[in-house]
């Protein structure tokens, strides 16, 4: 006799169902009803190594735009480094407000006049004729005052012909500085110089003839920095004097650029004081 696997009641031999609970009876030698079908074997999996991340793509930075430089024909007042590697600027000097040119002319002719006075009166020094010397000195002083009056009047006439503006173009690099009048004023300078020189010849005045020649010829000045001996700055007038043997140059700048130009000239003039 067997027993029901569900409720435990005795089951008669050969019975297919339990008389007590009705559950199917497992026959001897048969597979259990609840046995699961055989599973298909799964082959072992092999581990795949992780794929490394792709390297970052390098993107070259965009080049910065080149610094804009001015053309060598630049004629503004601000000092600019131009495409030829030189500094350029143009300055309109007010001849009525800035006396730099007038004082320079007076100084030059004052020195020449002093040299002439000494040469003409040298014999009085050697002979000790002081009475005649001081008499000549008095007349010489009067002549100097007359010269200054004429020089001032001539300067005002020239300033009027220039419409009160002496316009200069400057070019500066590490070796030299060029002071050059604009073409229109060069023409006026030659006319004025020729008139002064002609008046000097007609009046037999060597001084006026020389003055006219200087005005006509000196429409441009070039200073080689290697030869410069002295630099003088006059900030109030925006003027820098660059003096070398046989060359007296004057530079004009705005107040904003004055220190830069002065420092640049001093840096490149090894012999200057």
C-alpha positions in Angstrom: 0.0 0.0 0.0 1.1 3.5 -0.8 0.2 6.8 0.6 -1.0 10.1 -1.1 1.9 12.5 -1.5 -0.5 15.4 -1.1 -2.7 14.5 1.9 -1.0 11.3 3.2 -4.1 9.2 3.0 -3.7 5.5 2.1 -4.1 4.8 -1.6 -5.1 1.4 -3.0 -2.7 -0.3 -5.3 -3.3 0.5 -8.9 -5.3 3.6 -8.0 -4.5 6.6 -10.2 -6.1 9.3 -7.9 -6.3 9.7 -4.1 -9.8 8.8 -2.8 -9.4 11.4 -0.1 -8.2 14.5 -1.9 -8.3 13.5 -5.6 -4.7 14.3 -6.3 -3.0 12.1 -9.0 -1.0 9.3 -7.6 2.6 8.8 -8.8 3.1 5.4 -10.1 6.2 3.5 -9.2 9.0 3.8 -11.8 7.5 6.8 -13.5 9.1 10.3 -13.5 7.6 12.8 -11.2 4.8 14.9 -12.7 6.4 18.0 -11.6 9.8 17.3 -13.0 11.2 20.2 -15.1 12.4 19.5 -18.6 16.1 19.2 -19.0 17.9 22.5 -19.4 20.1 23.2 -22.3 23.7 23.7 -21.2 25.0 27.3 -21.6 28.6 27.5 -22.7 30.8 29.5 -20.5 31.2 33.2 -21.5 34.5 34.7 -22.0 35.1 38.2 -20.5 35.7 40.9 -23.1 38.2 43.6 -22.1 36.7 47.2 -22.0 37.3 49.3 -25.1 39.5 52.3 -24.1 37.9 55.7 -24.8 39.0 57.4 -28.0 41.6 60.1 -27.5 40.4 63.7 -27.6 40.6 65.4 -31.0 43.1 68.3 -30.9 41.8 71.5 -32.3 44.4 74.1 -33.2 43.5 77.6 -31.9 42.6 80.1 -34.4 45.5 82.5 -35.1 45.1 86.0 -33.7 44.7 88.7 -36.2 47.9 90.5 -37.0 48.4 93.9 -35.4 47.3 96.6 -37.7 50.0 99.1 -38.6 49.8 102.4 -40.4 51.1 103.1 -43.9 54.3 105.1 -44.2 52.1 107.9 -45.7 50.4 108.3 -42.3 50.2 112.0 -41.4 48.4 112.1 -38.1 49.7 113.9 -35.0 49.8 110.7 -32.9 53.2 108.9 -33.0 52.6 105.6 -34.9 54.8 102.6 -35.7 54.2 102.1 -39.5 54.7 99.2 -41.8 58.2 100.3 -42.8 59.4 99.8 -39.2 59.7 103.5 -38.4 57.7 105.9 -36.3 55.9 108.7 -38.2 53.9 111.7 -37.1 53.1 115.2 -38.4 53.0 118.2 -36.1 51.5 121.6 -36.9 53.5 124.0 -34.8 51.6 127.2 -33.8 54.1 129.9 -34.7 52.3 132.5 -32.6 52.0 130.5 -29.4 55.3 128.5 -29.6 58.4 130.8 -29.9 60.8 127.9 -30.4 61.7 128.8 -33.9 62.1 132.5 -33.2 64.3 131.9 -30.2 66.5 129.5 -32.1 67.0 132.0 -35.0 67.8 134.8 -32.5 70.3 132.5 -30.7 72.1 131.6 -33.9 72.5 135.1 -35.1 73.3 136.3 -31.6 76.2 133.9 -31.5 77.4 135.0 -35.0 77.1 138.6 -34.0 79.1 138.1 -30.8 81.9 136.4 -32.8 81.9 139.2 -35.3 82.1 141.8 -32.5 85.1 140.0 -30.9 86.9 139.8 -34.2 86.4 143.4 -35.0 87.4 144.6 -31.6 90.2 142.2 -30.9 92.9 144.8 -31.4 91.3 147.0 -28.7 91.7 144.1 -26.3 95.4 143.7 -27.1 96.1 147.4 -26.9 94.0 148.1 -23.8 91.9 150.8 -25.4 89.0 150.2 -23.2 87.4 153.6 -23.8 87.0 152.8 -27.5 85.9 149.3 -26.7 83.0 150.4 -24.5 82.0 153.0 -27.0 81.8 150.3 -29.7 79.9 148.1 -27.2 77.2 150.7 -26.8 76.6 151.1 -30.5 76.8 147.3 -30.9 74.0 147.0 -28.3 71.8 149.4 -30.2 72.5 147.4 -33.4 71.4 144.2 -31.6 68.1 145.8 -30.5 67.5 146.9 -34.0 68.3 143.5 -35.3 65.8 141.9 -32.8 63.1 144.3 -33.9 63.7 143.4 -37.6 63.9 139.7 -36.8 60.6 139.8 -34.9 58.9 141.7 -37.7 60.3 139.2 -40.3 59.2 136.3 -38.2 55.7 137.6 -38.0 55.6 138.1 -41.8 56.8 134.5 -42.3 54.3 133.2 -39.8 51.6 135.0 -41.7 52.7 133.4 -45.0 52.5 130.0 -43.3 49.0 130.9 -41.9 50.5 130.6 -38.4 51.3 126.9 -38.7 54.8 125.4 -39.3 53.9 121.9 -40.3 56.6 119.2 -40.0 56.6 115.5 -40.8 58.9 113.5 -38.5 60.3 110.0 -39.3 62.2 108.2 -36.5 63.9 104.9 -36.2 66.8 103.4 -34.1 69.5 105.3 -36.1 68.2 108.7 -37.0 65.4 111.2 -36.9 64.2 113.2 -39.9 62.5 116.6 -39.6 60.9 117.5 -42.9 58.5 120.3 -43.9 55.5 119.4 -45.9 55.9 120.1 -49.7 53.6 123.2 -49.7 55.7 124.9 -47.0 59.0 124.0 -48.7 57.9 126.0 -51.6 57.1 129.0 -49.4 60.4 128.6 -47.6 62.4 128.8 -50.8 60.4 131.9 -51.9 61.0 133.6 -48.5 64.6 132.6 -48.4 65.3 133.8 -52.0 63.6 137.2 -51.2 65.7 137.6 -48.0 68.9 136.7 -49.7 68.1 139.1 -52.6 67.4 141.9 -50.2 70.7 141.2 -48.4 72.6 141.4 -51.7 70.9 144.7 -52.7 71.5 146.3 -49.3 75.0 144.8 -49.0 74.0 143.0 -45.8 75.9 139.7 -45.4 73.7 138.8 -42.4 70.5 139.1 -44.3 71.9 137.2 -47.2 73.0 134.4 -45.0 69.6 134.3 -43.2 67.8 134.0 -46.5 70.1 131.2 -47.6 69.4 129.3 -44.4 65.7 129.7 -44.7 65.8 128.5 -48.3 68.0 125.5 -47.7 67.0 124.2 -44.3 63.6 122.8 -45.1 64.6 119.4 -43.7 67.0 118.3 -41.0 68.4 114.9 -40.2 69.9 113.9 -36.9 72.1 110.8 -36.8 71.7 109.5 -33.2 75.3 108.2 -33.1 76.5 111.9 -33.4 74.1 113.6 -31.0 75.9 115.3 -28.1 73.1 117.1 -26.3 69.4 116.7 -25.8 67.2 119.4 -24.3 63.6 119.0 -23.5 61.0 121.8 -23.2 57.9 120.1 -22.0 55.8 123.3 -21.9 56.4 123.9 -25.6 56.3 120.3 -26.6 59.8 120.7 -28.0 62.9 118.5 -27.9 66.2 119.9 -29.2 68.6 117.3 -30.6 72.0 118.9 -31.1 75.0 117.4 -32.9 78.0 119.1 -34.4 76.9 121.3 -37.3 73.3 120.1 -36.8 70.6 121.6 -34.6 67.4 119.8 -34.9 64.0 120.4 -33.1 61.3 117.8 -32.5 57.7 118.7 -31.8 55.2 116.3 -30.3 51.9 116.3 -28.5 51.9 116.2 -24.7 50.7 112.6 -24.8 53.6 111.4 -26.9 56.3 113.7 -25.4 57.7 111.3 -22.8 57.8 108.4 -25.3 59.6 110.4 -28.0 62.1 111.8 -25.4 62.9 108.4 -23.9 63.3 106.8 -27.3 65.7 109.5 -28.4 67.7 109.3 -25.2 67.9 105.5 -25.4 69.3 105.6 -28.9 71.8 108.5 -28.4 74.8 106.9 -26.5 76.9 110.1 -26.6 74.2 112.5 -25.6 74.1 114.4 -22.2 
